[in-house]
Structure formats: C-alpha cells, structure tokens
Amino acid sequence: MGIALYREVRSPLHEVPVEVKIVCAVVTVLAVVATPREMLWPYALYAIGLLVLWRTVSIPLTWIAPRMLIELPFVVLAVLLPFAEGGDRIAVLGMELSTSGLWAAWGIIVKGTLGVAVSLTLAATTDPRELPVGLTRLRVPSFIATIVVLMLRYVELLAAESDRMRIARLARGDDPQAFHQIAATARGVGGLFLRSYERGERVHLAMASRGFDGAIPAMDGIAGVSAAAVRRDWFLGTAPAVVALGISLAAWLVR
C-alpha cells in the first residue's frame, strides 16, 4: 500500500489512534475556515502551532514545503481576484487593486495553506493502512471506506503506469512540451482513465468472488494498526483542535 507521504518515525502523534487524528484534523480545518479573514493574529497563532507540532514530531520544513505546491492552482486564482473584483480600490505598488479582492485572495491563500499543512501533518503521521480502520470506527459509510482503501492501494500503481506511458511516448519521439503533441497527451490521459476503470471492475469482481461485502474489518491487534481510542486518547489527541476552536471563537468575540 502506498506510503509516499507517511514518515515512519516514532513520535507522540504517531501513537495517537487514527480516528482521533482524523477528527482532530477535520475540526482544526473547520476552525481555520470559520476564522474571520480580516483578523490576522489568529492565522499567526495557527502557523506557530503547526511549526511547534512539526518540531515535536520531527517533520522538517524541507519535507513540508515541496508538498505544499499542490495548492498552487488556488494561489493563481487568488492572485487574480484583486484585479477582477469590483468595489473600492487601493493603490498597491502602482496598481489599482480591489480591496474586497485583496481580502478574498488573502482568505483563500492563508486558509488553503493551513488546510493543506494540516492534511500533510495527518498524512505524515498516519500509516495509510490505518485510515480505512479509523473511518470504520467513526461510523463512516462502508462504501466511502472502501473507496479510500482502493484509492490508497492503486494510486501509486496508476502513477507508475502513467510514468511508463510517458516513457514509451518519449521513446517514440514524443515531445510533451510541443503544442502539436497535445492531442497525443490527451489520448494518453484517456487511455489511462479507461485502464483504471477496467482495473477497478476486475478488482471489484475479484473481491466479490472472495466474499467481500463492503465492510472494512476492525483489524484490532493487527501489526501496524493502533488499538481503538479510549477516553484518555480523545482528551489528549484532540487538544490541538480544541485550541484551534478557541482561537477561532476568540477572533469572533474581539472582531
């Protein structure tokens, strides 16, 4: 099972039951999203908290930073907002920018960045094999847990197949940077989609023939899978989420 984002080190956060970490991450992201974008100090506190957490669990910034690039498309969208929005204008570096657009861009960038950072922290400290187990313990519908299982199992296989297709095109003289080759690239993407769909059907039939009924087993006691959370785990493991909620609430109170 793919573990590209998982950092196999020992830390207090690695030992927290997976269902507690999932709830903590979701609640923290919701708290960040609910924070007024006009207040700057709450986001500074969120960032400091993440830096302290990364230091505690030995996640270096050199590991986090390249993986944060996944949010670049949203950053590009946010950069365009100050030019496209209407309303009051303000001069910035000789350019007339929309005040509401600047605030909207700031909100998208800071909340998106913090959300991606929280997600990467969860991925770095949680073995992918535990995620379906945690979802099952949280009473998430079985079909969603099944989708997560198959995604984690086959995402790297699809990435490897895509890489093989790219190498095959290059070996036959394809230049992916040439505009006239865009049709070949599009056909390759379509072919990969069809192969993925066919693979999914074969896997489903194979699982059904072996008695799979859509429910993920608890797997308690299996090596690499943490035990179910007890009250103490919930109390300690959700502390970051409680702090994030407190910061968000305080921002609204002093707004």
N, C-alpha and C positions, 0 to 999 in steps of 0.2 A: 504494500500500500504506500502511496506517495507520501513522503515526509519532507518535501523540499523546504518547507517553512519551519519545521519543528527543530528546535535546538535541544539536543539530548544532553542536558546538564542537570545537576542537582541544585534545586533552589526551593525555598518555601512555597513559591507559587506553583511549581511543578507538582507538588504533593497535594494541592487542593483538589478535591473531587471535581470532575469535569462539569457536572451540572451546575455547581456553584460558580465556576468560572464563566459559563455561558450566561447565566443570569446576571452576574456582575458586569460583564461586558455590555450586554444589551441595555441594562439600566443606566450604565455610565454614558453610553452613546445618547440615549434619550435625554439624559440630564444636560449634556452638551448642546443638543439640538434645541432644547427648551430655553436655553440661556439667552437673554436679550443680546442681540448683536451689537447694540450701542454701548454696552458695558465691556470695557477692555480687560479690567483686572481679573474677572473670573477665568478668562481663557489663559491668562498668565499662570494662574494657580493650577489649572488643568495641566498645562505643559510642564510645570515644575513637578507636579505629582507623577506624571509619566516618566520624567527623567529620573526621579528618585526610584520609581519602581523598576525601570530598566537597569539602574545601577545595582539594585538589590538582587535581581535575577540574572545578572551578568549578560545583558543584551547590549552590545556596543552600538553606538550610533552609526558606525561603518556598516553594520548589518541592516539597520533600520532604513537608513537614507536611500539606498538604491531601490528598495522595495516600496518606498513611498511614491515612486514615479508613476505608479498605477493611476494616481489621481490627476495626472497632467491634463487629460481632456477636459476635466471640470475646471481646472485652473485657467485654461484657454478661454472657456466660456465665461468665466468670471471676469477676466481681463476685458472682455468686450462690453460688459454691462455698463460701465461708466460712460461709454461713448454712445450706447444705444438708448439708454433710459432718458426720459424727459424730466421736467420739473426744474427746480433750482439748480444753477450751475456754479461751479467753483473753479478758479484757476489753479492748476497744478502743473508745474514745470512748463508753463506757457501754453497749456492746453485747457480748454473749457470742458470740464467733466461734470456729469450729473452727480449731485450729492446723494440722492437715493440710490443711484447706480453704484457709487463707491461703497455705500454701506452694504448693499446686496452682494457685491463682489467680496468684501471683507467677510461677510457671513458665510458665503459658500466656501471660501478658501480655508478659513480657520476651523469651521465645523467639519468640513470634509477631511482636513488634515488630521484633526484629533480623532475622528471616527476611524480613519484608516490606521492610525497609530494604535488605537485600542484593539482593532481587529488583528493587527500584526502581533501585538503582545499576546493575545489569546492563541494565535496560531503557533507562536514560538514556544509557548509553554504547555501546549496540549498535544499529545500524541493523536494523530488523525484517527487511529483505531478507536479512541475513546469518544469521539464526537457523536457517532450514532447511539452509543450507550447512554450518553448524557441526555440526548434528545428523547430517548425512550423513557428514561427516568423522569423527565419533565412532562411526560404525557403528550408529547408532540405526536400528531397523527402518523401512523406507521408508514404511509406512502411517502411522507416527507423524509423520514429517517432513511427509507430505502433509497430515495434519490441521492441523499448525502453519501450513503455507502458506495453506490455505483460511481458517483462523481469522484470521490476520493480514490477509488480503485482504478479508474480508467482515464483520469485526466492526464496523467503522465504518459500513458500508452498512446493517447491521441497526440500529445505533444511530440513524442518520439516519431510517430507515423508522419506527422506534418513535416518534421525535420528531414525524414527520409525522402519525402516527396519533393522538398525543396532541393536537396542534394541531387536527386535524379533530374530535375529540371535544369540545374546548373551544369550537370554533366552533358546535357544535350544542347548546350549553347544558350540557355535562357539567361536574360539579364533582367533581374527583378526591378532594377532602377530605371529601365527604359519604359517609356509610356506605352509603346506599341505592344508590350508584353502584358498589359493589364488584363487582357482577355484570358490569357493562359493562367494567370494568377487566380482570376475569378473562377475558372473551371476547376482549378486545383482545390479551392475552398469548397466548391460544390461537391466535388468528388469525396473530399474528407467528410463532409456532412452526411453524404449517403452511406459511406462506410461506417460512420459512427452509428447511424440509425440501424443499419443491418446488424452491426455488432450488438447493439442494445437488444434487438429482437432475439438474437441467438442466446445471449446471456439470460434473458428472461425465460425463454423456453427451457434452458438447461436448469435454471433454479427451480422452476415449477415442476420439472420432472423429478427433482430430488426432494420434493415435499415442502418447498418454501411457501409459507402462507402470508408473507408480507410483514410479519412481526420480527423485530430485531431481538434476539435473546439477550437476557440481562448480562451474561458473561461475568458475573461476580466470581472472583477467585482466579480468573484467567490472568496469566502473566502479562504485565503491561497495562492492565485495566485497574483503575483505582476502585476502592470499595465505595458503596453508596454513602452519601454525605449524612452526617449526624448533626445535631443542633450546634455543636461547637464549630463544625466546619462552616455552617451557614453564618454564624455570628462573626467569625474571623474573616472568612473568604469574601463576604460582601461588604466589608469595611470600606474599600475604595469607592464602591457605588454609593454608599451612604454619604461619604464625604462629598462626592460629586453632586448628589442631590441637595446637600446642604449648601454648597456653593451656588447652585442654580437658584435655590429658594432665596438665599441672601441677596442675590443680584436683583431679583424681582422686588424684594422688600425695600431696597435702597434706591431703586430706579427713580 
